[in-house]
Amino acid sequence: MVGTETSSYMRQVASMVDDKMREISERNPSLDTAKIAVLAAVNSVHDYLKLKEQVEQMEEELKNLKG
């Protein structure tokens, strides 16, 4: 992998993707690697969108509290 982040950060990202793929593979042993990768990507984007929504809600609450 190549990126603009540090090598330790890139290893952390790769490790998290690997963990997610292993988790999916354990639950669905009949899936091939490509399908597992797609499911890992979909799950990751879903998690990202949920967290983004939570941050936006918290920012709105903070804005309302500050008046």
N, C-alpha and C positions, 0 to 999 in steps of 0.2 A: 504494500500500500504506500501511496505517496500523498502527502498533504502538506498544508502550511502549518499545522500544529506540531507540537513536540512529539518525539517518538514514543514517549511514555503515554501521552494522550492517545495517540493512534493505537497503541497496544491495548489500552483500556477499551476503546471503541470496538476493536476487533474481538476482544474477549467477551464483551457484552453481546455482540452479534452471535458469536459462537455459542454462548450460553443459551440465548433465545432459540437458536436453531436446534441445539441438543434437546431442549425442553419440548419443542414441537415434535421432534423426531421420536422422542420417548412416548409421547401421547399418540402418535400416528406413524407406527413403524413401516407401514406400506408406502409412504410417500417417498418420492425421489428427491434428490438434493435440490433441484431447481424449484420444486413446489414448496419445499421447506424454506428455502431462501425467500420466496415470494411471501409466504405467510409471515415469516419473521419481519420482513419489510412492512407489510400491512399492519401487523401488531405494533411495530415501533412507531409508525406514523400515527396510528390511533392513540397510543400513549402520549405522543407529543402534542397532538391536538387537544386532548383532554387537559394536559398540564397547561397549555397555552390558554385555554378557556378559563382555567382556575386563576391563572395570573391576571388575566384581563378583569375577572370579577373582583379580585383582591385590589387591583389598581383602582377600579371604580369605587369600591368601598372606601379606600383610603382617600380618594378625591372628595367623596361626600363627607367624610369625617373632618377633613381640613376645611370644608366649607367653601 
